[in-house]
């Protein structure tokens, strides 16, 4: 890695949550930042605060990605693929356009950013790529099947990439948070509003305890700063781990997913997410 005062980091999805916290922490370490997000006003505020270059726009747009790389000025030491969101709903009922859009943001745009920075990193024979995944990349849970699928895809892509780019000294890291106190759940629940109110849906019973489940998860949630601390640890490490799981609850869940028979683990998830029984659905 270059000297920190010269190192250049790209962060996508930087206007809020994990991306915002990571930008502030990395700037305090001396990184020069190139930030991307769709919300131009909030991105510009952060750019002024951190002295960063700001490239507003949808990261799924090839022209936006080109502008991000151009703003780096020929050197790229760190890419943090943070842009992403969750499209809630049963696998059966989420519209095709919605789950395709989720893969466009969570997987294909991240992959395209990786392709965009690798020529520079290979020329430098150094660099780090941090993909912000989730414990949802390890296992699926109800009402977020398409989100879980996108994170599974990002994890598989990262595992292959880690092996492919190792000869050039490029490191690939997955950051796997559990629940985080960001806009994620609020945005997801807002998008799920029509589904939750549709009493004719065969899945209506799944939404009865949504507010209670969210409260329980938020009691044990990490903050965006907690995740940023882990990101900093991965950035500082000369040989970072392939995966960093964030929060004790997330670590416990991943551990249980490894040691429990699948039927037992599924039972635990059904209890946690209050999946209705056969007598509670039509």
N, C-alpha and C positions, 0 to 999 in steps of 0.2 A: 504494500500500500504506500502511496505517495505520502510525503510529509503532509500533516493534516491541514496546514495553512494553504496548501496547494491542491489538496484532494477535492475532487468535484463529485457531488452526489446528486442523482436524480431521484425525486420522490413524486410518485403519482398519487392522486387522491389526497393532496396535501392541505386542503382548506379546512379540515376538521378532524377530530378524533385522533386516531393513531398517527396519521400522516402529519398533522399539525404538531403533535407532541414530539414526533421524531425530528421534524425540521428544527424545532427550537433546541433540542438536545444536540443535534449534530452541528448546528451553527455555533453553539457554545464550545464545541471541541475544535473548531477551526475550519470545518468543511465549508467550501463554497457550494451553494445550493442552486439547483435548477428545479423549480417546483411546477407541478401541473395540477389543475383541477378544473371542473366545469364552472364553478361559481366564481366569476371574475372578481367581484367586489371583495370577497373574503380572501381570495388568493392574493390580491394586490395589497391588502392590509398586512398579510404575513410576509410578503416580499419586502415591503418597506421596513418591517420590524427586523428582519433577518439579513437584509441586504442581498436577497436572492434575486435571480432572474425568474420571472413569472411567465409561464406559457399557458394561458387559459384555453380551454376547449375540451372536447370529448376525446379521451385517449383512444377510442376505437377508430378515430379518424387518422388515416395515414399522414395527412398533411400536418396535423397537430404533432404527431410523433416525430416527424422530420424536423419541425421547429424546436422541439425539446432537445434533440441531439445536436442540432446546429448551435443552440444556446450554450452548449458545453464548451465550445471553442476548441475542439480537437482532443480533449482529454476527458475520460470518464473512469472514475475509480469505484463508484458505487451506484447500483441501481436498486431502488426499493419499489417493487411492484406492490403498491398498497391499494390502488383503486379497486373497488369491488362493492357489491351489495347483495342482499338476499331477497329473492322473490318468493314470498311464502305461499303456502297452499298445498293441498294434496297433489300428489304426482298426477292423478287423473284429471284434475280440473284446471291446473295452470295452463294458460293459453300458449300455443306454440310460439307466437311472437315474443311473449314474455320470457319463456325459458331460453329461447335463442339469444335474446338480448343479454340475459344474465351470463351465458357462456361467452358472448362477445366481450363483455367487460372483464369478467373474472378469469378467463382463460386465454382467449384469442388475442386480446389487446396486450395482456402480459407477455404472451409468447412473441408478439410482434415487437414489443419493446426490447425483449431479449435479443431478437435477431438484429435490431437496430444498433445495439451497443456492442455486440460481440466483436465486430471487426476492429473497433478501437481498442477494446480490452485485449484482444489477441495480439495486436501490434505492440501494445505496452507490455504484454506478457504478465499482466496482473489485473486484478479487479474482483469485486464481489457483487453477487446478485442475490438479493434478499426478497423472497416471495412471501407475502403475507397471506398465509393460509388460515387454518382454523383446526380445532379438534374435529370439526365436521369433515375434515379431509381424511380422518382415520375411520370413521363409522357414520352411518346415516341415522337421522332421528326424524320423527314424524312432523309433517307439515313444512319441512324444509328440504325435501328430497332433491329438488333441482339444484338448490344451493349446495347441498352436500356433494352432489355429483360434480359440480363445477370445481369444488375444492379437491375432491379425489383426483380429478383430471390435472389440476395444477400440481399436485404432489407427484403424480406419475411423471409429468413433464420435467419437474425439478430433479427427480432421481436420475432420469436418463441424462439430463443436461450436466449434472454434477460429474458424471463419468466422462462425458464427451469433452468438456473444456478443461479438465484437470491438467493435461499436458502443457497448457499455457499459463498455469499458475492462477487460474480463475476459480474462485470458490462460490458454491451455490448453497444457499441456506434457506430452510423453511422455518418461518415463525408461526407457531400454532397456538393462538390464544383460545381460551374458553370465553365465557361471557365477559364483555367489556362495557364499561359505562361510557358509551358513545351514542350517536344518533341511530345506530344500526337497528335496535329493536323498535324505536319509535317510528322510523321510516317503514320498517317491515310491517308493523301492525297497521299503520296508516294505509299501506297498499293492500293489506288483507281485509280492510274494513267491509267492502261489499260481500266478501266470502263469509265473514263472521256473522253478518246480518241475514244471510240467506237461509231461512228456516226450511226451505224445500230441498236443500243440499243433503245428500246422504251422509256428508261429513260434518253436518252442523254440530253434532255432539262433541266433536273434537275441540271445538272452540269455547266450550262452556267454562273452562278453567284457565283461559289464556292469561287474564290479568293476574291470577294467583300464581301461575307458573312463572310469569315474568318477575313478579316480586321476589319469589324464592331464588331465582337465578341471580337477580341483581344484588341480593344480600351477600353473595359470594363472588361478585364480579370484580375483575381487575379494573384499574383506571387506564386511560390511554398512556399516562406517564409510566405505569408499570410495564406496559408493552414496550414503550420507548427505551426503558432501561435495558430490557433484554436485547433490543435492536443494537444499542450501543455496545453491549457485551460482545455480540456477534461481530460487530464492525472492528472492535479492538483486537479480537482474537486472531493470531497469525494462522491458526488451524481451527476454524470454527466448526462446531458440530453440524451435522446435516440437518438436525431438527432441534428447535427450542420450544418446549411446551410451556405456556405461561399460565400461572396460577396453580395453587395446590389442588383445587377442585378438578381442573383440567388434567393435571398429572395423575390424580387418583382414577379418573374415568378412563384414561388411556391405559393405565395399569390393569384395571379390572377388565377392559376389553381384551387384554392379552391372556389373562389367566382363567377367566370364567368360560365355561361352555357357552356357546352362542345362545342357546335357549335361555340360560340364566341371565345373560347380559341383556337380551331382548326384553325379558320380564322386568328387569330393573329400569330400562328406558320407558317401558309402558307405564310403570308406576310413576316415574318422574314426570312424564308428560301427560299423565292422566288420560291415557288412551281408553276410550269407552269399551265396555264389554259387549258381548253379543246382544244382551237384552236392552242395551241403550241406543241401538241403531235400528233404522228401519230396513 
